[in-house]
Amino acid sequence: MARILKKQHHVGHIFISVVFTFYLVGILTMTGIWYRGAFSPRIVYVPFIDMIRGPIDTILNVFLFIPLGLFLPLLYDKFDRVGKVLLAGFLISLSVEIIQMFGCGATDINDLITNAIGSCAGYGVFKVLEKCIPEKWIGVFRISGKNGYAELIGYWIGTVIMMLTVQPLLFRSIFR
């Protein structure tokens, strides 16, 4: 870990990383993550039925994860294949669904599916944009090696911890 902290990152990577962390906070805010202290899961196991009944939620879930599929290959060279972006999108979505079991919101298989599709769509957008942007510009934002995995995991864990600890305190003080 000390090796990661010693590595100097380009200002472009730091700036996009800050935007990325705001996006992660946005995901957790939009999905209603906060801790109520009770394990009260509402789980939807049957896929696709609610997608047909409520296509607006389906579309919004896809759009919510498109930026993830765009940020990952932009920031980290290890996310160079759609399968890696799909896995990261699925795991982040799965962690959101698990956290929702302890707060409000429903844990829904359809959310996992649509969020993973959104991640892949974002990767597709990145691949299109990559053809229009010079390689050296993308290199300004991207870091190489396994440091990217550690950084992504650190951002996600830090964001979740912040949303479960700091956000409820802020909400209580603001909306009291």
Long-range contacts (C-beta under 8 A, 24 or more apart in sequence): 1-150, 4-147, 4-150, 4-151, 7-143, 7-147, 9-143, 10-140, 10-141, 12-140, 12-141, 13-75, 13-140, 13-141, 13-142, 13-143, 16-71, 16-74, 16-75, 16-141, 17-75, 17-151, 17-155, 19-71, 20-71, 20-75, 20-155, 21-155, 21-158, 21-159, 23-67, 23-68, 23-71, 24-155, 24-156, 24-159, 25-159, 25-162, 25-163, 27-64, 27-65, 27-68, 27-92, 27-96, 28-96, 28-159, 28-160, 28-163, 28-167, 29-163, 29-167, 30-64, 31-96, 31-100, 31-105, 32-100, 32-103, 32-104, 32-105, 33-96, 33-99, 33-100, 33-103, 33-105, 33-160, 33-163, 33-164, 33-167, 34-103, 34-104, 34-163, 34-164, 34-167, 34-168, 34-171, 35-102, 35-103, 35-164, 35-168, 36-102, 36-103, 36-104, 37-102, 38-102, 39-101, 39-102, 40-101, 40-102, 41-100, 41-101, 41-107, 42-105, 42-106, 42-107, 43-101, 43-106, 43-107, 43-108, 44-106, 44-107, 44-108, 44-109, 44-110, 45-109, 46-109, 47-109, 47-110, 47-113, 48-110, 48-113, 50-108, 50-110, 51-110, 51-113, 51-114, 57-110, 58-110, 58-114, 61-110, 61-111, 61-114, 61-115, 61-118, 62-114, 62-115, 62-117, 62-118, 62-121, 63-118, 64-115, 64-118, 65-89, 65-92, 65-93, 65-114, 65-115, 65-116, 65-117, 65-118, 65-119, 65-121, 65-122, 66-118, 66-119, 66-121, 66-122, 66-125, 67-122, 68-92, 68-118, 68-119, 68-122, 69-118, 69-119, 69-120, 69-121, 69-122, 69-123, 69-124, 69-125, 69-126, 70-122, 70-123, 70-125, 70-126, 70-129, 71-122, 72-119, 72-122, 72-123, 72-152, 73-123, 73-126, 73-127, 73-130, 74-126, 74-138, 74-141, 74-142, 75-141, 75-142, 75-143, 75-148, 75-151, 75-152, 76-142, 76-143, 76-148, 76-149, 76-151, 76-152, 77-142, 77-143, 77-144, 77-145, 77-148, 78-144, 78-145, 78-146, 78-148, 78-149, 79-123, 79-148, 82-120, 82-123, 82-124, 85-119, 85-120, 85-122, 85-123, 86-116, 86-119, 86-120, 86-123, 88-119, 88-152, 89-115, 89-116, 89-118, 89-119, 89-120, 90-115, 90-116, 90-119, 92-156, 95-156, 95-160, 99-160, 99-164
